[in-house]
Amino acid sequence: MSPYVELELDGPLARLTLKRGEKLNALDMAMIHALADAARSIDETPEVRVTILSGEGRAFCAGGDIAAWGDLPPLDMWRSWTRAGHRAFEALARLRTPLIVALTGHAFGGGLELAAVGDFRIAERGIKLGLPETGLGMTPGWSGSQRLVRRFGASTVRRMALAGQMFEGDSALAAGLVDEVVDPGQGLARAGALAADITKRGPIAVQIVKAMINFAEGEDPDAPIEGLAGGLTAMTQDLSEGVAAFRAKRSPIFRDA
C-alpha cells in the first residue's frame, strides 16, 4: 500500500483518501496499485455499504504525476501506466456498493477520470474540473474519452478535451459533471450525510440496483447479469437438489422450484 492512499473501514462506511496534498494528490504507480488494492478490500468486506473518496489539500487529484510517466518509453506507457490506471479505476467503478466522491479541491485530467468512477460527486463551490491533456500534446488515458462520455455526454467532454474549457462549481453542476455543489469546507460533511441516507436503505436492493445501472450504462457488461442470475438460482430448491445429488453421486430429481 502507498503511504499516500489511506483506507479506513468503519462499520458500513469506508473512507478512501488521497494523502499527497503537497503534490496536489498527483498519482504515481504505487498510488494506482493502492487504489486497486483498496477497491478489493472494500468489496471483500461485507459490512461496507458505502464508500467516500476524497483528497487532502487544495486538489482532489491533479491527475498522473508527470515524474512517474513523463520519461516512460511508448510501449511501457501502454503496457504499465495506462493499463494499471484502467484496472484500478474500473475496480472502483464496479464496487458492489455506492461510491461518493467528495470534490473538496480541483480535479484535472486523471483526477477528473478518477472522480468519474463515483456514483455521486459532491463539489465545493470554486473548485475547477478539466481535461488539460491535449495542451500537453497527449490524450486522456484513463477512460477520459470513454467513461466520461458515457456519464457526462460527448458535448461536455469535447469542450474540456478539445478546447481546454474548465468548469467550476455551478457550471459543472449545469453540465452534469457533479451532482451537488456546496459551500467551501462542506464537501465531506455533505458526502457523509448522503452516505448516511444510503445506509438507511435496503443494502441488497441498493447493491442490485447499482449493478443494474452499471449494466445499463455499459460500465460492467458481463458480471451484473450473470451475478443476478446466479443469485436467483442459488435461492431455488433445484440448486439444493442438484448439489445434493452431485455429492451423493445420483441423478437429481428437479421439481422446478
N, C-alpha and C positions, 0 to 999 in steps of 0.2 A: 504494500500500500504506500502511496505517496504521502509525505507529511503535509502536502498541500490539499488533500482531499479528506474530509472528515465525515464519517458516518456515525450518527447517534441513533440508536434504537430505543424508543421509549413507549412501550406498550403498542398501541395501534398506530403510533406516529413514528416515521423515520425522517430524520433531518440529514440532508446531504449538503455539505457546504464546501465551496472552493475557498481555500485559505492562502492565497498567494497575492494578497492585496497590493504589495509593493510592485508587482509586475502586472497589475490590472487583471489578475487571475488568468493570464495567458496560459494556455495548455501546453505542457510538454508530454513526452511519451509516457512517463511514469504516471502522470495525472490521468491520461487517457485510459491506461490499463487499470488504474484505481477506480475510475468511474464504472468500468465494466465489472470489476470485482464487487463494487458496491451494489450494482444492479442485481447481481447474482445473490448476494447476501439478503437483500430486501425481498426478492422473490422467494427465497428459501426460508423466510421467517414467517410462519403462518399468522402470527399476531398482528403483523403490519397491515394496515388498511388504507393508509395514505402516506405519501412522501412529499416533503417540501425541499426543493432545490434552490439554493441561494449562493451568493458570492460575497465575500467580505470586501470592504473598501469602496473606492469610487466607481468600480466597474463590477457588473455581474461577471462578465468574461469578455476580454478583448480578442478572443479567437486563439488561433495557434501561435505559439511563441516562435517568432522568426528565427531565433537562435537554435531552435530544435529542428527546423525543417529547411532553413534557407540554403544550406550547403549540401543537401541531400542530392545524390545523382537521380536522374529522372526515374529509373526503374525502382529505386528504393522509395522514392516519393509515392509511387503507386503501390509497391508490394507491402510497405510497412506503414507509413504515415497515414495515407488516405484510408486504407483498408482497416487499420486499427481504430481510427476515428469512427468509421461507419459501424464497426462491430459494437463499440461502446454506446454510440447514440441509439442504435437500433435496440440494444438491450434495455435502455432506459425508456424508449418509446413504447416498448412491448411489455413493460411491467404489468403484472396482473392487476395491480391496484392503481388508483389515480395518482398522478404526479402533478403537483402545483409548483410553478416556477415563480419565485419572488424576485422581481427585477428591481433591486434597490440601487442599481448602477447601470452604466451603459452596457450594451451588448452589440458587438461588431463581428462580422464575418462568422467564424466558427462559434463565437459566443451566441450569436443570434440563431445559428443552426442548432446549438445545444438547447437554447430556450424553446425552440420549436418542438422538441420531443415531448414537452409537457402537455397535459390535458387542459391546464389553465395557466394563464400568465397574468400576474398582478404586477403592474408597473407603477413606480413612483413618478409623479409629475416632474418633468425636467430631464429625465434620462433620455438618451439617444439610442436608436436602433438603426443598423445599416449593414450593407454588404460592400465593403470597400475593395474587394479583391481585384476587380478589373483595373483599378487605379494603380495596382502594383504589377500589372501585366500577367495576372493569373486568374483562375476561375474558382468559384466556390467548390470546396472539395468534400464537405460532409453533408451532402444532400440539400445544399442551398438551392439547387435548380430542380430538385425533385420533391422532397417533403415540404419545403416552403411553398412551392407552387400548389401542392395539394391542399395545404392548410390555409394559405393566405391569398391564393389566386395569382395567376400569371401577371396581371397588370401591376400589382404592387411589387412583385419580385423584379419585374423589368425596371421599374423606377429606381429600385435600390441597386440592382446588379449592373444595369446598363448605363444608367445616368448618375449613379452615385448619390441619389437622394437619401437624406437621413429623415427619420421620423422621430418626433418627440411625443411625450405622453398622450395628449388629446388627439393629435393627428395619427398616432399609432393605434389608438382605440378606433378612430373612424375608419382606418384601413383594415381593421380586423387582426392586427398583429398582436394585440393584447386584449384581454377580456375585461379588465377593470383598470382604472387609474386612480391612485390615492395620493394624498399629500406626502411630501418627503418625510421619511422616517416612519411611515405607517405600513410599508410593504409587508414586512414579516408578520406584523400583527394581523393584517387582513388575511394573509395566507393562512395563519393559524386559525382564524375564525372560520374560513372556508373549509379547512381540514376538519374542524370540529363538526361542521354541518354534514360533511360526508360520512363521518364515523357514526352519525346517528341513524344512518340508513342501512338497509339490509346489506351486509357485506357481500354475500354471494351474488345477490341481484346486481350490486354495483359492479362487481368484477365481470359478470357475464355481459352486462350492458357495455362496459368498456371494450370487451373483446369483440362484440358485435359492431360497435362503432369503428374500431380499428379495421375490422374486416371490410366494412362498407367503404372506408376511406382508402383501402388498398395498403394500409400500413403493415398488416400481417395477414397475407392472403391464404395461408395454409393452416396454421395452428388453431385459430379460433373455431373454425367449423369442425375440425376433427376432434378438438377438445370437447366441444359441446356434445358431439355425437358420442364420444367415449363416455362422458359423464352420464348421458341419458341411458346408454345400455348398461352402465355399471349399476343402475338402480333396479334393473329387471331381475325377476326370478330366473329367466332364461340364462342369464350370465352365471348366476349362482349354480344352476344345474349343470351348465357346461363345464365350469371349473371342477365341480364335484365329480362329474363323470370322467374328466381327464385324470384326476387324482386316483379314482377307483379303477381306471383302465376299463371302462364300459362305455357303451353308446349312450349319449344323452337323450333324455326324453323332454323335449321342449314343449311348453304349454302356452306359448305366445303371451307371456305375462311378465 
